[in-house]
Amino acid sequence: MALWKISVENSGIINGVRIEKGMSIEYVTKTTTPPLQSLSQHKDAINQLFKVTYKN
């Protein structure tokens, strides 16, 4: 298992949602492969973590 910290480096709007530089989440994977390297597998989980962490 590996714990990853995923941080936003540039502010912008993604799918109609504003993200700001410095926002971050922690994400656990079963393998040591970086989640952003295989984004198609982890995209939904990462999106959900950002939504839950930074909900209105």
Backbone as a ProteinNet text record, in pm:
[ID]
protein_1_A
[PRIMARY]
MALWKISVENSGIINGVRIEKGMSIEYVTKTTTPPLQSLSQHKDAINQLFKVTYKN
[TERTIARY]
83.4	0	87	35.7	108.7	12.7	60.3	-16.7	40.2	-46.7	-4.9	-71	2.7	-54.6	-62.4	-182.5	-205.9	-243.3	-163.2	-182.5	-207.6	-287.7	-315.8	-202.1	-139.5	-27.8	-71.1	-179.2	-228.2	-378.3	-424	-567.3	-635.5	-762.5	-838.1	-976.8	-1047.4	-1181.7	-1179.5	-1217.4	-1220.4	-1364.3	-1423.5	-1562.8	-1656.7	-1635.3	-1721.6	-1695.3	-1589.6	-1557.4	-1426.6	-1426.7	-1306.6	-1210.9	-1086.8	-983.5	-875.2	-818	-719.4	-584.3	-480.6	-343.7	-331.7	-272.6	-253.1	-353.7	-467.2	-562.3	-493.9	-519.4	-456.9	-543.6	-521	-587.3	-483.4	-516.9	-433.7	-511.1	-441.9	-504.6	-422.7	-488.4	-421.2	-443.2	-333.8	-343.6	-288.8	-329.2	-281.4	-142.3	-102.3	29.1	112.8	239.6	327.7	334.7	253.1	246.7	175.7	234.3	169.5	30.2	-70.5	-207.6	-224.3	-145	-157.9	-94.9	-11.8	48.3	-56.2	-149.9	-259.6	-391.1	-403.3	-515.5	-651.1	-659.5	-788.7	-848.5	-765.6	-814.4	-853.8	-791.6	-809.2	-886.7	-920.8	-981.3	-1107.7	-1199.9	-1325.9	-1304.7	-1217.5	-1190.3	-1123.3	-1028.9	-961.1	-1059.6	-1144.1	-1247.4	-1338.2	-1379.9	-1469.2	-1401.6	-1274.9	-1202.2	-1194.1	-1167.3	-1164.1	-1302.4	-1408.3	-1543.8	-1578.5	-1546.1	-1577.8	-1494.5	-1367.9	-1277.8	-1312	-1349.4	-1372.4	-1517.9	-1610.8	-1752.8	-1792.3	-1893.6	-1940.6	-1988.9
-119.3	0	124.5	228.4	354.4	470.5	572	693	804	866.7	971.5	1102.6	1212.3	1344.5	1407.3	1441.4	1500	1646.1	1735.2	1878.8	1947.5	2053.2	2134.2	2234.6	2237	2328.4	2457	2452.5	2570.3	2582.6	2701.7	2726.3	2715.5	2682.1	2673.5	2619	2594.1	2538.3	2404.3	2298.9	2163.1	2112.7	2080.6	2032.7	2126.3	2256.5	2355	2378.1	2317.7	2332.8	2410.3	2513.1	2595.1	2523.8	2506.9	2451.3	2557	2562.4	2664	2601.2	2671.2	2628	2602.6	2488.5	2454.6	2355.8	2337.3	2235.3	2099.3	2012.4	1880.6	1776.7	1651.8	1537.3	1428.9	1334	1215.8	1097.1	1013.1	902.4	775.8	668.3	540.5	446.8	381.6	282.3	148.9	42.5	-91.4	-118.6	-43.5	-63	62.4	53.2	168.8	250.5	216.9	294.1	426.5	538.7	668.1	674	719.8	721.9	812	917.2	1004.9	944.8	842.8	773.4	685.9	632.2	552.5	621.2	746.3	831.1	773.3	704	650.5	555.9	485.9	393.7	466.7	579.9	646.8	777.5	821.4	952.1	974.3	880.9	898.3	907.4	823.6	825.4	956.5	1003.9	1129.7	1245.6	1248.5	1353.1	1352.6	1234.7	1223.6	1274.2	1242.2	1290.6	1443.2	1504.9	1651	1707.6	1647.9	1697	1687.5	1574.8	1555.4	1647.5	1662.4	1745.3	1894.6	1939.2	2082.2	2113.3	2041.5	2067.7	2205.6	2260.3	2395.6	2401.8
0	0	0	-61	-66.6	-41	27.3	53.7	-33.2	-112	-203.8	-164.4	-172.9	-155.1	-293.7	-335.1	-466.6	-445.6	-502.8	-484.1	-617.7	-612.1	-730.4	-745.8	-863.5	-888.5	-957.8	-1034.7	-1106.2	-1087.3	-1052.9	-1038.2	-1174.2	-1171.4	-1295.6	-1272.3	-1379	-1373.6	-1445.4	-1374.7	-1428.8	-1419.6	-1533.8	-1538.4	-1463	-1477	-1414	-1266.3	-1212	-1070	-1058.4	-976.5	-955.9	-861.1	-902.5	-814.8	-797.4	-678	-645.8	-615.8	-651.9	-623.3	-472.8	-437.6	-297	-241.6	-308.6	-263.4	-272.7	-174.5	-180.2	-110.9	-147.8	-85.5	-61.9	22.5	41.1	-15.1	-90.9	-163.1	-140.9	-101.5	-75.3	-193.1	-237.7	-344.5	-295.6	-361	-326.1	-380.4	-482.5	-544.1	-523.5	-559.5	-548	-676.8	-773.3	-898.1	-870.6	-908.1	-884.1	-948.8	-875.6	-929.6	-1050.9	-1062	-1178.4	-1302.5	-1284.1	-1397.9	-1467.6	-1390.9	-1447.7	-1411.3	-1452.7	-1414.5	-1452.5	-1564.4	-1607.7	-1503.1	-1428.1	-1324.9	-1196.3	-1168	-1039.4	-1047.2	-1167.1	-1188	-1104.8	-1106.8	-1034.8	-883.4	-829.8	-685.5	-644	-724.5	-694.2	-700.8	-802.9	-813.5	-692.2	-650	-534.9	-407.3	-389.2	-270.9	-268.5	-382.9	-387.8	-355.8	-408.4	-382.2	-234.2	-172.4	-30.3	57.9	24.1	104.1	95.2	-23.7	-46.7	-80.7	-18.5	-47.2	4	-55.5	-20.7	119
[MASK]
++++++++++++++++++++++++++++++++++++++++++++++++++++++++

